[in-house]
Each structure stands twice: as structure tokens, then as C-alpha cells.
């Protein structure tokens, strides 16, 4: 088995931003009077598209309402995270290594386009990525495998030769359903929450070497 592509989720993977999204959602929940705590966020929000989340929160919101809600919540998030925005530990060295070894690199995120652009451009990460697919480009959000199948199709690489890095339970399920290899990133979930969901768990990209050797065989 030779790994031909690595596909990254964004939130909780290329950036360790769980607490800032939670803070923004918590503020949003107070504005619109719905229940939210850490457990609800991890189990029902994390890894999902905004469309899926707003359809869960509100009673049949229109496309226009979803867009307004999304802009409101994501502007809160970007303001909260701006001063702390940084690549996840070890990410830049890992990306550079993948490039040197001619491994394709892709992004498959449920995040809206505005957040993807804000993150990649502020961190100057865009040149690393051969393919980028965000939440606006899929009909069915994670845990549906659509986003990973779409990325593999754009890469023109079979999923079995692709490694996915994911932090959310929905994202891990999505990658596995697409028949990719999946590494769990213990950022928005604790190790024990990811155990049994995937055979490989890391906390940041300084730990990737040992996992990579087990996968690429």
C-alpha cells in the first residue's frame, strides 16, 4: 500500500480551534435561546455543515435565513479567534514533507467558504493544497461520505490510497464510509471518545511519523 494523497479536515485538524467555535456557538445560542453545552456541541454540532445545524436548531429555515444565521455566527467566531489563529502544531513540517514526497494534499471541510478563505489565506496555507472542497459544495454533510468521495474524484485517486485526518465523530465516519484510511485527531474529542472509531489517534502532527509508518505499508 502506497499513500498517494492526504486529505485534511480543517477545524480541529489544520487549526486547533474547537474552543473558539464553541464560544461562538454558545454566544449564538444565548442570542436565540436554545440549549447548548460542551456535550451537545461535541455530539450534535461538531463536523456538521451550518445548513444541517441550523435546520436542527430552527423550524424549517429558508435559505436566506440560513445565510443570515451563518454570517452572524461565523463573524463571531472569526473575531474571537483572530488573535490566536495559528497552524496546528507540526502541520507546516508535515505539509512540507508531503510536498517533497509528491503526495497530493486536499482539504475536505464542512466549514463555509468564508472561513476556509480566512484560514488558508491568513496562514498562507493555500499553496499546499491541490484540491479544496468545503461545505458549500456538498448536498449531504458529514457523516455522509459525499465530501470525501468528491475530493478523491477531483484528485483522481482511489479512496483506498488516501489518508484522512479528522477530529469529529461525524468526520471519521464520513472518511471510513468513503473507504479512506482515517487518523483521528484528539482535539475536539478526548482519546476515549475516539477509541474504537479509528485505529489511529494523534494529538498534533508531531506524532504523525509513527502512524504514517503503520499506514504506508
N, C-alpha and C positions, 0 to 999 in steps of 0.2 A: 504494500500500500504506500503510495506516494501522495503526500498532501499537495494539492495544486492550487488551493485557494483558502484564504481565511476570511470569514465573514463576521464582522463585529456588530453587536447591538451598540447603541450609543449611550443612553442614560444608564448609569451604574456600571458601565464597561469601559468605554474610552474616557469617560469622566465619572468620578465618584461623587455624584450629585444627589443621592437619594434624599438627604435631609432637606435640601432646598426645594425639591419638588413637593415633598410632604408639607413643608412650611407654606408653600403657595397654595396647595390644595386645602390646607387647614384654614387659611385666611378666606379662601373662596367658600368653603363650607359654612363659615360664620356669616359671610355676606348673604348666603342663600338658605341658611337654616336647615342643613341636613347633617346627619351624624357622620363623623369621621374620626377615627383614631388610627394608631400605627398598625394594628392588626387588620382592620378593614382595608387600609391603604395597601398593605402588602398582598392581601388575598384577592382584592377585587379591582384595584386600580393599576397596580404595577405591571408594566408591559403592555397595557391596552392602549388603543388609539383614543384620542379625545372624543371622537364621534361615539365610540362604544361606551365610554364613561358617561358622557352627557345624556345618552339615551337611557342609561341605567339610572341616572340621578333625576332627570326630568321626564315629564309625561309627554312623549312623542314630540320632542322639539323639532322645529323646522331647520332646514339647512342654514338659513340666515341666523337663527338663534344660536345654533351650534358654533357658527363662526364668531359671533359676538362673545359667547362664553369662553371660547378658546383663546381669543385675543386677550381677554381680561385676565384669565388665569396665567397664560404664558408670559405676559408682560410683568406680572407679579414675580414669577419665577426668575426671569432674566435679571430683574432689578435686585432680587435677593442674592443671586449667585454671582453677579458681575465681578465683585472684588475677589472672589475665591476661585474663579474659573481657571482650571489647570488640567493638563492631561493626567490620566491615571498613572500611578507610579509604575515605571518601567515601560510604559507604552511606546515612547519615542524610540527607544533602543530596539524594541520588538518590531516595530514597523520598519525601521531601517534594515534590520536583519532579513525580514521577509522580502524587501525590495532587492537586497543584494543576492538573495537566492532565487529571484524571479518567481516568487509565489504571488499570485494575484490577491488583491485586497479589496474587500467590499464592505459596505455599510448597509445594514437592514434594520431600520428603526421605526417604531410606532410613532415617534415624535413628529410634530408638524414641521413643514419645510422651513418656517422662520427660525425655529430652534436649531435645526440642522445647520442652516447657513450661519447663524450666530456663533454656534460652537466651532464648526470647522474653520471658519474664516478668522475668528478671533485667536484661535490656537494655531493657525496656519497648518492645518492638517489635510486640507483638501487635496493637495498634490499626491498624497499617498494612495488615494482611493481610485480604483479602476471603475467601480460601479457603486452608485448610491441609490438606494430606494427608501423612501420614507412613508409615513402613514397616509399621505395624500394619494399614494399610487396603488393602494390595495383596496379591494372591496371587503375583504374579510380579515380583520385584525388577528393578531396572535391570541390564542394558541393555534389558530388555523395555520397550516404550513404555507399559505399562499406567498407570503413575502419572501421566504427563503427559496421557494421554487422559482419565483420570479428572478431573484438575484442570480441563482445558478444558471437559469436560462440566459440571462444577459452576459454572464461570464463565459457561457458555452462550456461549462464544466459540470459533469455529473455530480449530484449531491454527495455521493459516497466518497468523493475526493476532496470534500470541503469540511473545514472545521469551523464551527460556530462558537463564539464566546457570548454567553448570555447570563444575565443576573436574575431574571424573573422566572417564576414557575411557568407562566404562560409562554415566555420566550423559549425556554428549554423544551417544552412540549412541542412548540412550533418547529424548532430545528430538528428534533428527533422524528417528528411526523414527516418531515421533508426528506428523511433518510441521510441527514448530515451527521457527522460526529459532533458532539456538543461538550464544551467545557463550561461548567458552572462557575460564575464569579460571585463569591460570597461578599456582596456589598449591601444590597437591599434586603437580603435574607441571611440568616445565620447558617453555619455549616450544616447543622442538624436538619434544617428545613430543606436543604438541597440534597441531603444524603438519600440515595435510592432513586433520585430523579435523573442523575447522571453519574457516570463512573469517575469523573474527573472534576475536582473543585480546587480553585485557587482564589487568592485574596487580592492579588495585584499581578502585574506582568513580570515582576522579578522572579516569580515562582513558575514561570511557564516552561522553562527548559526541561525539567523532568517529565512533565506531562507531554510535551512535544515528542520526546523520545519514545514514549509509550504509544503515542498515536501514529507516528510516522514509521510504521513497520509493516 
